[in-house]
């Protein structure tokens, strides 16, 4: 398990743009399961469908991308010092689909699987679920590079 304190050592993102609360399962080089708790206190709800709060699809994709970044970093066996000199840049988001709305009170579960890895380039199958039901999916491509 990776908690938010360790996530902050891996990713450069911070509130309100850190979109993963915890990693519950990690198989280096293969897969990651993590989650984000969606609350009405999220700043995004002030302007995204006031009175009918829906968590934006692009934020779900960003959360999936952050989860993929954690999987890439943890799979490369970098020291903490080496990791501090690296950053993950997303190169493409393909086949993105939004299946059902995500609302305050939902627990968004991210499931990331490595489709391909060549050196510093990673391709992930990324899916987001609420209560076991698929909400969003995409194929993500990223590169780990020097800052």
N, C-alpha and C positions, 0 to 999 in steps of 0.2 A: 504494500500500500504506500502511496506517495501522497502526503498531505499538502495543503496550500503553501506552507512554509518552504518545502522542498521544491514545489512547482515554481515558486518565485525565484529560486536559485537557478532554475533551468531556463525559464522564459523571461523575456524582458518586459512583458505586459504587467500592468498594475490596474487596480480599481480605477475607473469603472470598466476597463477593457480586458481584464483577466477573466476569461469565460470558462474556466474549468476549476472546480472546487477540490476535486480529489481524483486520484487514479486508484481504482480498486483492484485491478489486475494488469500485470505487465509480463509479456513474454518477449524478451529482447529479440529484435529482428523479425518478429512475427505479428504480434497483436497487442492491443491495449484496450482496456475498458475503463472508462472514467465517467464522472457526472458533474452536472451543474444544477443546483437548486434554483428554480426560477421563483422570484418573489415580486410582489407588487411594488416593493421598494426600489426596483431597478429603475435607473434614471430614464431608460429608453421608453418606459411606459408613459412618461409625461407627454410625449408627442406622438407616440405610435398608437393610433386608434383610441384616444381618450374616451373613457366610458365603455369601451369594448376592448380591453387590453389583449393584444396578441404579440407574442415574442417574435421579432423579425427574423425571417428566414436567413438573411445575410448574417445575423448574429449567430445563428445555429451553425452556419458554414464556418464562421470564424472560430467558434468553439471547437468544431471538428478539426480545423487546421491547427489550432493550438495543441490539441491532443496528439495529432500527428507529429508535431514538432517535438513533443516530449518523447514519443516513441523513437523518433530518429536519434535524438540526443542520447537517450539511454541505451540505444542499440550500438552506438559507435564507441562505447567504452572510453570516453574522454575523461581525463582528470578534471577536477573542478576548475583548475587554472586554465586548462585547454578550452573547456566549455565556455568560460568567461570571455574568451576571445572569438567565439563563434556566434553565428546567428542563423536562423532558418528563414529563408525567403520562399514564399509560395510562388510557383511558376505558372500553374494553371489549376483551374477548377473546371472539370468536365462532367457531363451527365448529371448535373444538379437537378434534383426533383424535391418538391415539397408535397408531402402526402396528407398532413393533417396539422391543424393549428396547435401551437404550444401556448399555454396560458399560465398566469401566476398560480403558484401552488404545485406546478408540475416539477417532477425531477427528470431532467433531460439526461439520458444515458447515451454516452458516446461509445461506439464500437469501431475501432480502427484495425484494419488488416493490411499487412504489407503485400502488395501485388508484385512489386519489383524494386530492387535496390542495386544500383551500380555506382560504386564509389560514394560520392556525397549526394547523389540524386536518389530520391525516394518517390515511389508511386504507391498511394494508399487507396484502399476501398474504405469509405467512411460512411457510417450510418448513425442516425440519432433516433432514439426511441423514448416514448413515455409509456409507462405501464406495459411494456412489451410490445407496443404497437409502433410501427415504423412511422416517423414524422418527416424525416429528410434523409437524403443520400446523395453522395457525389464521389467522384474520383478526383483525388488531389495529388498534385505533383509538387515536390519541394526540393530545395537544395540547401545543404548546410555549407556555409561559407565563412571566411574570415570577416570580422567587423570592419 
